Amino acid sequence: MEFPEEVTSIAEDIKTMKIRGAGRIAKAAARALMIAAERFQGGSVDEFVNYMRATGELLISTRPTAVSLPNAVNYVLRVLEERRYTSVEEVRKAVIEAARSFIEYSEQALKKIGEIGARLIKTGDRILTHCNSKAVESILITAWRQGKRFEVYATETRPRYQGHITSMDLAMEGIPVTLIPDAAVLQVMESKRITKVIVGADTVTANGAVINKIGTSQIALAARLFRIPFIVATETYKFSPYTVVGQPVEIEERPAEEVLPAHIPGVKVRNPAFDATPPDYIDMIVTERGIIPPKSAALMLWELFHRKPSESRLPGVEEDSG
């Protein structure tokens, strides 16, 4: 099946990490679905539905770990099953409105997380963060604009150096930020007396574990050693309904070239992009719906989905009975 060039370009950008960050990936997927719906030419309602489902599958296949991607696709395409449509224009309009609704909700969620999370920040704080999270940035920038004064230590986040983005974004706001190598976390926590660790999330599981950029679990362990509060900031559409029934989160393995550009004979390279931080290492999760303890993730999932976890899949795709 052929897709509009702009849609395949977005899918490729997600796959190659030109578009990165779970929230931005989700919004990009919703935008791609909107473009696909707008560009569909002719055909019947059934053909349009099949075309949109295929577009959804294309987008979901690009990155395996961040649940925000399938959640965004499911949110938009669920309208395909909500009622019978009498024309392509009618169902096209429903898909476009759902995509716009998701994008708007995502943007409002970030603002709300900033407002809620800023209450946790105090003047004099020394905050450590990892990778690049718009939810974390929203908290820090909101607190800074409220007049609170603090310092931030941002890890480089190798091998893709997302911490450079965080550092630039915060520096542009006038927030004092120090970029450090990932391996310096323990030393910085001790010598700089870090008061809080705040990170984002790519997926939150039903038991409250957080899947985030590789290295997060080590930082959580170090924070636990020094009794530093470890805080996660994330939108609720990153909570995974699939994990309620025990479906594991696939940890994406990225290309070896990201770690070792020039191959060395006899040297193997592993490049896992994410790791899992246990709920016992997490003090709280800041969402647009409020602050919750990690072990309340299952209750949040029930509130969000109000349906059996087995129904949390791409509309029209049958469960694998094998």
LOBA-39176 format. One record per residue (C-alpha): residue in three letters; chain; x negated, y negated, z. Coordinates in steps of 0.1 Angstrom, whole numbers. Each point is the difference from the previous one (the first is absolute). Layout:
BEGIN
@code->ALA; unit->A; xx->X; yy->Y; zz->Z .
...
//
This chain:
BEGIN
@code->MET; unit->A; xx->0; yy->0; zz->0 .
@code->GLU; unit->A; xx->-13; yy->-34; zz->-9 .
@code->PHE; unit->A; xx->0; yy->-29; zz->25 .
@code->PRO; unit->A; xx->-4; yy->-37; zz->-5 .
@code->GLU; unit->A; xx->-37; yy->-10; zz->-1 .
@code->GLU; unit->A; xx->4; yy->-22; zz->31 .
@code->VAL; unit->A; xx->14; yy->29; zz->20 .
@code->THR; unit->A; xx->-29; yy->24; zz->-9 .
@code->SER; unit->A; xx->-24; yy->-29; zz->7 .
@code->ILE; unit->A; xx->14; yy->-4; zz->36 .
@code->ALA; unit->A; xx->-2; yy->38; zz->5 .
@code->GLU; unit->A; xx->-36; yy->0; zz->-11 .
@code->ASP; unit->A; xx->-8; yy->-30; zz->22 .
@code->ILE; unit->A; xx->15; yy->19; zz->30 .
@code->LYS; unit->A; xx->-20; yy->31; zz->-8 .
@code->THR; unit->A; xx->-33; yy->-18; zz->-5 .
@code->MET; unit->A; xx->6; yy->-22; zz->31 .
@code->LYS; unit->A; xx->2; yy->-33; zz->-19 .
@code->ILE; unit->A; xx->32; yy->-2; zz->19 .
@code->ARG; unit->A; xx->-7; yy->12; zz->35 .
@code->GLY; unit->A; xx->16; yy->-1; zz->34 .
@code->ALA; unit->A; xx->31; yy->20; zz->8 .
@code->GLY; unit->A; xx->23; yy->-30; zz->0 .
@code->ARG; unit->A; xx->-13; yy->-15; zz->-32 .
@code->ILE; unit->A; xx->2; yy->35; zz->-17 .
@code->ALA; unit->A; xx->36; yy->3; zz->11 .
@code->LYS; unit->A; xx->9; yy->-34; zz->-14 .
@code->ALA; unit->A; xx->-19; yy->7; zz->-32 .
@code->ALA; unit->A; xx->20; yy->32; zz->-5 .
@code->ALA; unit->A; xx->33; yy->-18; zz->6 .
@code->ARG; unit->A; xx->-11; yy->-26; zz->-26 .
@code->ALA; unit->A; xx->-9; yy->27; zz->-25 .
@code->LEU; unit->A; xx->34; yy->16; zz->4 .
@code->MET; unit->A; xx->16; yy->-33; zz->-6 .
@code->ILE; unit->A; xx->-20; yy->-5; zz->-32 .
@code->ALA; unit->A; xx->8; yy->35; zz->-12 .
@code->ALA; unit->A; xx->37; yy->-6; zz->5 .
@code->GLU; unit->A; xx->-2; yy->-34; zz->-18 .
@code->ARG; unit->A; xx->-19; yy->15; zz->-30 .
@code->PHE; unit->A; xx->22; yy->31; zz->-5 .
@code->GLN; unit->A; xx->15; yy->-1; zz->-35 .
@code->GLY; unit->A; xx->33; yy->15; zz->-10 .
@code->GLY; unit->A; xx->10; yy->36; zz->9 .
@code->SER; unit->A; xx->25; yy->13; zz->24 .
@code->VAL; unit->A; xx->4; yy->-3; zz->38 .
@code->ASP; unit->A; xx->-15; yy->35; zz->4 .
@code->GLU; unit->A; xx->-30; yy->-9; zz->-22 .
@code->PHE; unit->A; xx->-6; yy->-31; zz->21 .
@code->VAL; unit->A; xx->3; yy->20; zz->33 .
@code->ASN; unit->A; xx->-25; yy->26; zz->-13 .
@code->TYR; unit->A; xx->-24; yy->-27; zz->-12 .
@code->MET; unit->A; xx->1; yy->-18; zz->34 .
@code->ARG; unit->A; xx->-6; yy->33; zz->18 .
@code->ALA; unit->A; xx->-30; yy->7; zz->-22 .
@code->THR; unit->A; xx->-13; yy->-35; zz->7 .
@code->GLY; unit->A; xx->3; yy->6; zz->37 .
@code->GLU; unit->A; xx->-19; yy->33; zz->-3 .
@code->LEU; unit->A; xx->-28; yy->-18; zz->-20 .
@code->LEU; unit->A; xx->-4; yy->-26; zz->28 .
@code->ILE; unit->A; xx->2; yy->25; zz->28 .
@code->SER; unit->A; xx->-28; yy->22; zz->-16 .
@code->THR; unit->A; xx->-25; yy->-28; zz->2 .
@code->ARG; unit->A; xx->-9; yy->1; zz->37 .
@code->PRO; unit->A; xx->8; yy->29; zz->23 .
@code->THR; unit->A; xx->-4; yy->-14; zz->35 .
@code->ALA; unit->A; xx->19; yy->-32; zz->6 .
@code->VAL; unit->A; xx->36; yy->8; zz->6 .
@code->SER; unit->A; xx->10; yy->-35; zz->-9 .
@code->LEU; unit->A; xx->-3; yy->9; zz->-37 .
@code->PRO; unit->A; xx->27; yy->28; zz->0 .
@code->ASN; unit->A; xx->21; yy->-18; zz->25 .
@code->ALA; unit->A; xx->1; yy->-31; zz->-23 .
@code->VAL; unit->A; xx->8; yy->21; zz->-30 .
@code->ASN; unit->A; xx->27; yy->19; zz->19 .
@code->TYR; unit->A; xx->15; yy->-33; zz->13 .
@code->VAL; unit->A; xx->3; yy->-14; zz->-35 .
@code->LEU; unit->A; xx->12; yy->32; zz->-18 .
@code->ARG; unit->A; xx->25; yy->11; zz->26 .
@code->VAL; unit->A; xx->25; yy->-22; zz->-17 .
@code->LEU; unit->A; xx->0; yy->25; zz->-29 .
@code->GLU; unit->A; xx->19; yy->24; zz->23 .
@code->GLU; unit->A; xx->22; yy->-24; zz->19 .
@code->ARG; unit->A; xx->28; yy->-1; zz->-26 .
@code->ARG; unit->A; xx->9; yy->7; zz->-36 .
@code->TYR; unit->A; xx->-9; yy->-26; zz->-25 .
@code->THR; unit->A; xx->19; yy->-7; zz->-31 .
@code->SER; unit->A; xx->-27; yy->-18; zz->-20 .
@code->VAL; unit->A; xx->-37; yy->-4; zz->-2 .
@code->GLU; unit->A; xx->3; yy->-36; zz->8 .
@code->GLU; unit->A; xx->18; yy->8; zz->32 .
@code->VAL; unit->A; xx->-26; yy->25; zz->13 .
@code->ARG; unit->A; xx->-28; yy->-22; zz->-13 .
@code->LYS; unit->A; xx->13; yy->-29; zz->21 .
@code->ALA; unit->A; xx->2; yy->22; zz->31 .
@code->VAL; unit->A; xx->-36; yy->12; zz->-3 .
@code->ILE; unit->A; xx->-13; yy->-36; zz->-6 .
@code->GLU; unit->A; xx->19; yy->-13; zz->31 .
@code->ALA; unit->A; xx->-13; yy->29; zz->21 .
@code->ALA; unit->A; xx->-36; yy->-8; zz->-11 .
@code->ARG; unit->A; xx->4; yy->-37; zz->8 .
@code->SER; unit->A; xx->16; yy->9; zz->34 .
@code->PHE; unit->A; xx->-30; yy->22; zz->9 .
@code->ILE; unit->A; xx->-26; yy->-26; zz->-10 .
@code->GLU; unit->A; xx->19; yy->-27; zz->20 .
@code->TYR; unit->A; xx->3; yy->22; zz->30 .
@code->SER; unit->A; xx->-37; yy->8; zz->-1 .
@code->GLU; unit->A; xx->-9; yy->-36; zz->0 .
@code->GLN; unit->A; xx->23; yy->-9; zz->28 .
@code->ALA; unit->A; xx->-13; yy->30; zz->20 .
@code->LEU; unit->A; xx->-35; yy->-14; zz->-1 .
@code->LYS; unit->A; xx->12; yy->-33; zz->13 .
@code->LYS; unit->A; xx->19; yy->16; zz->28 .
@code->ILE; unit->A; xx->-30; yy->22; zz->10 .
@code->GLY; unit->A; xx->-21; yy->-31; zz->1 .
@code->GLU; unit->A; xx->25; yy->-17; zz->24 .
@code->ILE; unit->A; xx->3; yy->30; zz->22 .
@code->GLY; unit->A; xx->-37; yy->9; zz->1 .
@code->ALA; unit->A; xx->-12; yy->-35; zz->6 .
@code->ARG; unit->A; xx->15; yy->2; zz->35 .
@code->LEU; unit->A; xx->-26; yy->26; zz->8 .
@code->ILE; unit->A; xx->-29; yy->-24; zz->-9 .
@code->LYS; unit->A; xx->-15; yy->-23; zz->27 .
@code->THR; unit->A; xx->-25; yy->-28; zz->-3 .
@code->GLY; unit->A; xx->-35; yy->15; zz->7 .
@code->ASP; unit->A; xx->8; yy->34; zz->-15 .
@code->ARG; unit->A; xx->-27; yy->18; zz->-19 .
@code->ILE; unit->A; xx->18; yy->22; zz->-25 .
@code->LEU; unit->A; xx->-14; yy->28; zz->-21 .
@code->THR; unit->A; xx->17; yy->11; zz->-32 .
@code->HIS; unit->A; xx->-7; yy->26; zz->-27 .
@code->CYS; unit->A; xx->7; yy->0; zz->-38 .
@code->ASN; unit->A; xx->25; yy->-25; zz->-14 .
@code->SER; unit->A; xx->35; yy->-2; zz->13 .
@code->LYS; unit->A; xx->25; yy->-27; zz->-9 .
@code->ALA; unit->A; xx->19; yy->8; zz->32 .
@code->VAL; unit->A; xx->-31; yy->-6; zz->21 .
@code->GLU; unit->A; xx->-8; yy->-31; zz->-19 .
@code->SER; unit->A; xx->35; yy->-13; zz->5 .
@code->ILE; unit->A; xx->-3; yy->5; zz->38 .
@code->LEU; unit->A; xx->-34; yy->-18; zz->2 .
@code->ILE; unit->A; xx->9; yy->-28; zz->-23 .
@code->THR; unit->A; xx->33; yy->-6; zz->17 .
@code->ALA; unit->A; xx->-17; yy->-1; zz->35 .
@code->TRP; unit->A; xx->-27; yy->-24; zz->-13 .
@code->ARG; unit->A; xx->26; yy->-23; zz->-15 .
@code->GLN; unit->A; xx->17; yy->0; zz->34 .
@code->GLY; unit->A; xx->-32; yy->-15; zz->15 .
@code->LYS; unit->A; xx->-15; yy->31; zz->15 .
@code->ARG; unit->A; xx->-37; yy->2; zz->-3 .
@code->PHE; unit->A; xx->-19; yy->33; zz->-3 .
@code->GLU; unit->A; xx->-27; yy->18; zz->-19 .
@code->VAL; unit->A; xx->3; yy->29; zz->-25 .
@code->TYR; unit->A; xx->-25; yy->27; zz->-8 .
@code->ALA; unit->A; xx->8; yy->18; zz->-33 .
@code->THR; unit->A; xx->-17; yy->32; zz->-11 .
@code->GLU; unit->A; xx->-12; yy->2; zz->-36 .
@code->THR; unit->A; xx->20; yy->32; zz->-4 .
@code->ARG; unit->A; xx->-22; yy->20; zz->-23 .
@code->PRO; unit->A; xx->-1; yy->12; zz->-27 .
@code->ARG; unit->A; xx->25; yy->-25; zz->-16 .
@code->TYR; unit->A; xx->-8; yy->-29; zz->23 .
@code->GLN; unit->A; xx->36; yy->-11; zz->7 .
@code->GLY; unit->A; xx->-13; yy->-18; zz->31 .
@code->HIS; unit->A; xx->-15; yy->-26; zz->-23 .
@code->ILE; unit->A; xx->36; yy->-9; zz->-11 .
@code->THR; unit->A; xx->11; yy->-3; zz->36 .
@code->SER; unit->A; xx->-30; yy->-22; zz->9 .
@code->MET; unit->A; xx->6; yy->-24; zz->-29 .
@code->ASP; unit->A; xx->37; yy->-3; zz->7 .
@code->LEU; unit->A; xx->-5; yy->-8; zz->37 .
@code->ALA; unit->A; xx->-29; yy->-24; zz->-7 .
@code->MET; unit->A; xx->22; yy->-19; zz->-24 .
@code->GLU; unit->A; xx->24; yy->-6; zz->29 .
@code->GLY; unit->A; xx->-29; yy->-13; zz->21 .
@code->ILE; unit->A; xx->0; yy->31; zz->23 .
@code->PRO; unit->A; xx->-35; yy->8; zz->13 .
@code->VAL; unit->A; xx->-8; yy->34; zz->-15 .
@code->THR; unit->A; xx->-31; yy->22; zz->1 .
@code->LEU; unit->A; xx->-5; yy->28; zz->-26 .
@code->ILE; unit->A; xx->-17; yy->31; zz->14 .
@code->PRO; unit->A; xx->-11; yy->34; zz->-13 .
@code->ASP; unit->A; xx->24; yy->28; zz->9 .
@code->ALA; unit->A; xx->-28; yy->17; zz->19 .
@code->ALA; unit->A; xx->-4; yy->-30; zz->23 .
@code->VAL; unit->A; xx->35; yy->3; zz->16 .
@code->LEU; unit->A; xx->-11; yy->16; zz->33 .
@code->GLN; unit->A; xx->-28; yy->-25; zz->5 .
@code->VAL; unit->A; xx->22; yy->-30; zz->-8 .
@code->MET; unit->A; xx->28; yy->13; zz->23 .
@code->GLU; unit->A; xx->-24; yy->1; zz->29 .
@code->SER; unit->A; xx->-22; yy->-30; zz->-7 .
@code->LYS; unit->A; xx->28; yy->-24; zz->-11 .
@code->ARG; unit->A; xx->25; yy->13; zz->25 .
@code->ILE; unit->A; xx->28; yy->5; zz->-25 .
@code->THR; unit->A; xx->34; yy->-5; zz->16 .
@code->LYS; unit->A; xx->23; yy->15; zz->-26 .
@code->VAL; unit->A; xx->-2; yy->22; zz->-31 .
@code->ILE; unit->A; xx->27; yy->-6; zz->-26 .
@code->VAL; unit->A; xx->3; yy->21; zz->-32 .
@code->GLY; unit->A; xx->25; yy->7; zz->-26 .
@code->ALA; unit->A; xx->15; yy->33; zz->-12 .
@code->ASP; unit->A; xx->5; yy->19; zz->-32 .
@code->THR; unit->A; xx->24; yy->26; zz->16 .
@code->VAL; unit->A; xx->15; yy->5; zz->34 .
@code->THR; unit->A; xx->10; yy->36; zz->7 .
@code->ALA; unit->A; xx->29; yy->13; zz->20 .
@code->ASN; unit->A; xx->-22; yy->7; zz->30 .
@code->GLY; unit->A; xx->-14; yy->-35; zz->0 .
@code->ALA; unit->A; xx->-34; yy->8; zz->-16 .
@code->VAL; unit->A; xx->-12; yy->-27; zz->-23 .
@code->ILE; unit->A; xx->-16; yy->7; zz->-34 .
@code->ASN; unit->A; xx->-23; yy->-29; zz->-9 .
@code->LYS; unit->A; xx->-32; yy->-8; zz->-18 .
@code->ILE; unit->A; xx->-29; yy->24; zz->8 .
@code->GLY; unit->A; xx->-18; yy->-11; zz->32 .
@code->THR; unit->A; xx->31; yy->-10; zz->18 .
@code->SER; unit->A; xx->1; yy->30; zz->23 .
@code->GLN; unit->A; xx->-36; yy->-6; zz->10 .
@code->ILE; unit->A; xx->8; yy->-36; zz->9 .
@code->ALA; unit->A; xx->30; yy->12; zz->20 .
@code->LEU; unit->A; xx->-23; yy->25; zz->19 .
@code->ALA; unit->A; xx->-25; yy->-28; zz->7 .
@code->ALA; unit->A; xx->28; yy->-23; zz->12 .
@code->ARG; unit->A; xx->12; yy->27; zz->24 .
@code->LEU; unit->A; xx->-35; yy->4; zz->14 .
@code->PHE; unit->A; xx->-1; yy->-37; zz->9 .
@code->ARG; unit->A; xx->37; yy->-2; zz->9 .
@code->ILE; unit->A; xx->7; yy->-25; zz->-27 .
@code->PRO; unit->A; xx->37; yy->-2; zz->-12 .
@code->PHE; unit->A; xx->3; yy->16; zz->-34 .
@code->ILE; unit->A; xx->29; yy->-16; zz->-19 .
@code->VAL; unit->A; xx->15; yy->10; zz->-34 .
@code->ALA; unit->A; xx->19; yy->-24; zz->-21 .
@code->THR; unit->A; xx->22; yy->13; zz->-28 .
@code->GLU; unit->A; xx->33; yy->-3; zz->-19 .
@code->THR; unit->A; xx->26; yy->27; zz->8 .
@code->TYR; unit->A; xx->0; yy->12; zz->-36 .
@code->LYS; unit->A; xx->-33; yy->16; zz->8 .
@code->PHE; unit->A; xx->16; yy->24; zz->24 .
@code->SER; unit->A; xx->1; yy->35; zz->-17 .
@code->PRO; unit->A; xx->33; yy->19; zz->1 .
@code->TYR; unit->A; xx->-18; yy->30; zz->-16 .
@code->THR; unit->A; xx->-20; yy->6; zz->32 .
@code->VAL; unit->A; xx->32; yy->7; zz->20 .
@code->VAL; unit->A; xx->2; yy->34; zz->-15 .
@code->GLY; unit->A; xx->-37; yy->7; zz->3 .
@code->GLN; unit->A; xx->-12; yy->-10; zz->-35 .
@code->PRO; unit->A; xx->-36; yy->-10; zz->4 .
@code->VAL; unit->A; xx->-14; yy->-33; zz->-13 .
@code->GLU; unit->A; xx->-24; yy->6; zz->-28 .
@code->ILE; unit->A; xx->-33; yy->-18; zz->6 .
@code->GLU; unit->A; xx->-12; yy->-14; zz->-33 .
@code->GLU; unit->A; xx->-35; yy->9; zz->-12 .
@code->ARG; unit->A; xx->-15; yy->-28; zz->-20 .
@code->PRO; unit->A; xx->-27; yy->3; zz->-27 .
@code->ALA; unit->A; xx->-35; yy->8; zz->11 .
@code->GLU; unit->A; xx->-13; yy->-30; zz->-20 .
@code->GLU; unit->A; xx->15; yy->-24; zz->25 .
@code->VAL; unit->A; xx->-25; yy->13; zz->26 .
@code->LEU; unit->A; xx->-29; yy->10; zz->-22 .
@code->PRO; unit->A; xx->0; yy->-19; zz->-34 .
@code->ALA; unit->A; xx->-30; yy->19; zz->-13 .
@code->HIS; unit->A; xx->2; yy->38; zz->4 .
@code->ILE; unit->A; xx->-28; yy->16; zz->19 .
@code->PRO; unit->A; xx->-6; yy->37; zz->-10 .
@code->GLY; unit->A; xx->9; yy->24; zz->28 .
@code->VAL; unit->A; xx->19; yy->-26; zz->21 .
@code->LYS; unit->A; xx->38; yy->5; zz->5 .
@code->VAL; unit->A; xx->22; yy->-30; zz->8 .
@code->ARG; unit->A; xx->32; yy->-1; zz->20 .
@code->ASN; unit->A; xx->21; yy->-31; zz->-3 .
@code->PRO; unit->A; xx->33; yy->3; zz->21 .
@code->ALA; unit->A; xx->18; yy->-33; zz->-2 .
@code->PHE; unit->A; xx->21; yy->3; zz->32 .
@code->ASP; unit->A; xx->0; yy->17; zz->34 .
@code->ALA; unit->A; xx->26; yy->6; zz->27 .
@code->THR; unit->A; xx->0; yy->-17; zz->34 .
@code->PRO; unit->A; xx->18; yy->19; zz->27 .
@code->PRO; unit->A; xx->29; yy->-17; zz->18 .
@code->ASP; unit->A; xx->-18; yy->3; zz->34 .
@code->TYR; unit->A; xx->-27; yy->-24; zz->-13 .
@code->ILE; unit->A; xx->26; yy->-27; zz->-11 .
@code->ASP; unit->A; xx->15; yy->-24; zz->26 .
@code->MET; unit->A; xx->27; yy->-15; zz->-22 .
@code->ILE; unit->A; xx->14; yy->-4; zz->-35 .
@code->VAL; unit->A; xx->11; yy->-34; zz->-11 .
@code->THR; unit->A; xx->28; yy->1; zz->-26 .
@code->GLU; unit->A; xx->25; yy->-25; zz->-14 .
@code->ARG; unit->A; xx->26; yy->17; zz->22 .
@code->GLY; unit->A; xx->-21; yy->-5; zz->32 .
@code->ILE; unit->A; xx->-28; yy->15; zz->19 .
@code->ILE; unit->A; xx->3; yy->38; zz->7 .
@code->PRO; unit->A; xx->-22; yy->26; zz->17 .
@code->PRO; unit->A; xx->-14; yy->25; zz->-26 .
@code->LYS; unit->A; xx->20; yy->29; zz->14 .
@code->SER; unit->A; xx->32; yy->-19; zz->-9 .
@code->ALA; unit->A; xx->-8; yy->4; zz->-37 .
@code->ALA; unit->A; xx->25; yy->29; zz->-3 .
@code->LEU; unit->A; xx->28; yy->-21; zz->14 .
@code->MET; unit->A; xx->-9; yy->-28; zz->-24 .
@code->LEU; unit->A; xx->1; yy->24; zz->-29 .
@code->TRP; unit->A; xx->35; yy->12; zz->10 .
@code->GLU; unit->A; xx->12; yy->-36; zz->2 .
@code->LEU; unit->A; xx->-15; yy->-8; zz->-33 .
@code->PHE; unit->A; xx->12; yy->29; zz->-21 .
@code->HIS; unit->A; xx->32; yy->13; zz->17 .
@code->ARG; unit->A; xx->-2; yy->32; zz->-19 .
@code->LYS; unit->A; xx->-17; yy->33; zz->-1 .
@code->PRO; unit->A; xx->-38; yy->-2; zz->-7 .
@code->SER; unit->A; xx->4; yy->25; zz->-29 .
@code->GLU; unit->A; xx->21; yy->-27; zz->-18 .
@code->SER; unit->A; xx->-29; yy->-25; zz->1 .
@code->ARG; unit->A; xx->-12; yy->8; zz->-35 .
@code->LEU; unit->A; xx->1; yy->-15; zz->-35 .
@code->PRO; unit->A; xx->37; yy->0; zz->-11 .
@code->GLY; unit->A; xx->7; yy->27; zz->-25 .
@code->VAL; unit->A; xx->-31; yy->21; zz->7 .
@code->GLU; unit->A; xx->8; yy->34; zz->13 .
@code->GLU; unit->A; xx->-17; yy->15; zz->31 .
@code->ASP; unit->A; xx->-26; yy->26; zz->-8 .
@code->SER; unit->A; xx->15; yy->33; zz->10 .
@code->GLY; unit->A; xx->-33; yy->18; zz->-4 .
//
